[in-house]
Amino acid sequence: MRFGLLPVLAVVTLAGILPYGLYRLSRALGAPLTVAGAVALGLAYGAFKADNPWSGDGLAVNLRIMAVSAAVLGAYAGVSVAVARAIARRL
């Protein structure tokens, strides 16, 4: 397989550097402030990518999408932990 420099840098950044940096940031600022910053960045990205972000209920829709995404991720993590515990009890 051939990989270019840009894909390799993207993988290294997204898989190694970015999670470590976010961990250090959350340790320095605290989790609530880090989560609030992530929500603000998500809303800014949604506003940047949307055609008419703040007309009508654009902000509410962006917040709803982010909340549903977080709920799905939380449910997935909960189910994963429950299944892992069940498997560990069986073994």
C-alpha positions in Angstrom: 0.0 0.0 0.0 1.1 3.5 -0.7 0.3 6.3 1.7 0.9 9.9 1.0 2.2 12.4 3.5 -1.1 14.1 4.2 -3.1 10.9 5.1 -0.3 9.8 7.4 -0.2 13.2 9.1 -4.0 13.2 9.5 -3.9 9.8 11.1 -1.1 10.7 13.4 -2.9 14.0 14.4 -6.3 12.5 14.9 -5.3 9.3 16.5 -2.3 10.4 18.6 -1.8 14.1 19.1 -5.4 15.4 19.3 -6.7 13.0 22.0 -3.6 13.7 24.1 -4.0 17.4 23.7 -7.7 17.3 24.6 -6.9 15.2 27.7 -4.3 17.7 28.8 -6.7 20.5 28.2 -9.5 18.9 30.2 -7.1 18.3 33.0 -6.0 21.9 33.0 -9.4 23.5 32.6 -11.8 20.9 33.9 -14.3 18.8 32.1 -17.3 21.1 32.2 -15.3 23.9 30.5 -13.8 21.6 28.0 -17.3 20.2 27.1 -18.6 23.8 26.8 -15.8 24.6 24.5 -16.5 21.5 22.4 -20.2 22.6 22.1 -19.2 26.1 21.1 -16.8 24.8 18.4 -19.5 22.4 17.2 -22.0 25.2 16.9 -19.4 27.4 15.1 -18.7 24.6 12.7 -22.4 24.1 12.0 -22.8 27.8 11.4 -19.9 27.8 9.0 -21.2 24.8 7.0 -24.9 25.7 7.0 -26.5 27.8 4.3 -28.6 30.0 6.7 -27.4 28.9 10.1 -29.2 31.5 12.3 -32.4 32.0 10.3 -35.4 30.3 11.8 -34.3 27.6 14.3 -30.8 27.0 13.0 -29.2 27.2 16.5 -31.9 24.9 18.0 -31.4 22.4 15.2 -27.6 22.4 15.7 -28.0 22.0 19.5 -30.5 19.2 19.0 -28.2 17.3 16.5 -25.3 17.6 19.0 -27.5 16.4 21.9 -28.8 13.4 19.9 -25.3 12.5 18.9 -24.1 12.7 22.5 -27.0 10.6 23.6 -26.4 7.9 21.0 -22.7 7.9 21.9 -23.6 7.6 25.6 -26.0 4.7 24.9 -23.4 3.0 22.8 -20.8 3.3 25.5 -23.3 2.0 28.1 -24.3 -1.0 26.1 -20.7 -1.8 25.3 -19.8 -1.7 29.0 -22.8 -3.8 30.0 -22.0 -6.4 27.3 -18.3 -6.5 28.4 -19.4 -7.0 32.0 -21.8 -9.8 31.0 -19.1 -11.5 29.0 -16.5 -11.2 31.8 -19.0 -12.8 34.3 -19.5 -15.7 31.9 -15.8 -16.4 31.5 
